[in-house]
């Protein structure tokens, strides 16, 4: 599934300065996943029940979509009470009728 929704290589860019190219790499596992109808941070080596939840924001700009995410703790009312770790983002581009991952911001 990752191959179907990723460009052959993904640019790695600085999240604070997306114009700054850090390199490129073959796509790895997506870091965000849906677990029990909640967005979660996919960490290799952990069972899905151990994944931290994430705060996620999507921004659509024409044929580009940026998905910002960071591990977070939530209140019983589903409000973010605390973010954990460094934020990350994915940039998808709509190509050939499909959204493809083209950049990862770290």
N, C-alpha and C positions, 0 to 999 in steps of 0.2 A: 504494500500500500504506500509506503514511504516513497518508493521509486516512482510511482504513478503521480504523486503530488509534489515532486521535487525536481528542480533543474538538475542536469548531470553534475554540475558543481555549484556550490553555494558560496557566495561572497561572505566573508566574515568582516564585519565593520565595527567601529567603536560606537557604543550606544550613545555616548555624550556628543560625538561628532561623526554622524553617519557618513559624511563625505570622506572620512579617513578609512581607507581600505587596509585591513590587517592581514589579509590573505584570502585564500579560497580553499575549500575542501569538499570532499564528497559528503553528501548529506548523511548525518547520523540519525539516531532515533529522535523522534519528536519529543521535546521536553514537556509538552502539555498533552494531557489525555483526559477523557471523561471517565470518571469512576463514580458510580452511584449517582448519576445525573449532576455531578459537580466537577468543575475544572480542577485538575490536580497536576502536580509536578511529577513527571515520570522520571524516576531515578533507577538506573540499572542496578540490579541486585536486590531490589526491594520488591516485596509483594504489593500489588495494587492497593490493598487495604492500609499500607503504611505510607502511601504518598501524601505529602503535604498538599493542602489546597492552595490555589493561586488566585490572586486578584488579577483580572485580565481586562484590558481595554482594547477595542478595535477601532481603527481609523481607516475609512475608505476614501481614497483620492483617485478618482477615475478608474484605471485598470490596475491600481496598486492598493494593497491593503496591508496595514501595519498592525501587528498584534503584540502589544506590550504585556508582559506578565512578570509577576514576582510572587514568591511564596508568601503566604499570609495566614493570619489567624482571624477567625470570624466570631462575632457575637452570636447568641441564639437568634437574633433578629437578622442575621446574614449581613451585618455591617462589618467592614474591615476594622479590626482593633489594633493590628500590628502587622507590619511587613517584615519579612525575614530574608536576609541575604541580598545579593545583587540583582537588580532588575535585568531582564533580557527582553529581546523582541525578535519577531520573525517578520520578514517582508515577503508577501506573496504578490505575484503578478498574474493577471488573467491572460493566458496564452492558449491558443488552439482550443478554446471552449472549456478551459480548466484552470483553476487556481494552482499555481506552482510556487513552491518555496524557492526564492532566489537569493535571499540575504538572511543572515543571522547577526543580530546586534548584541554585543556583549559588553 
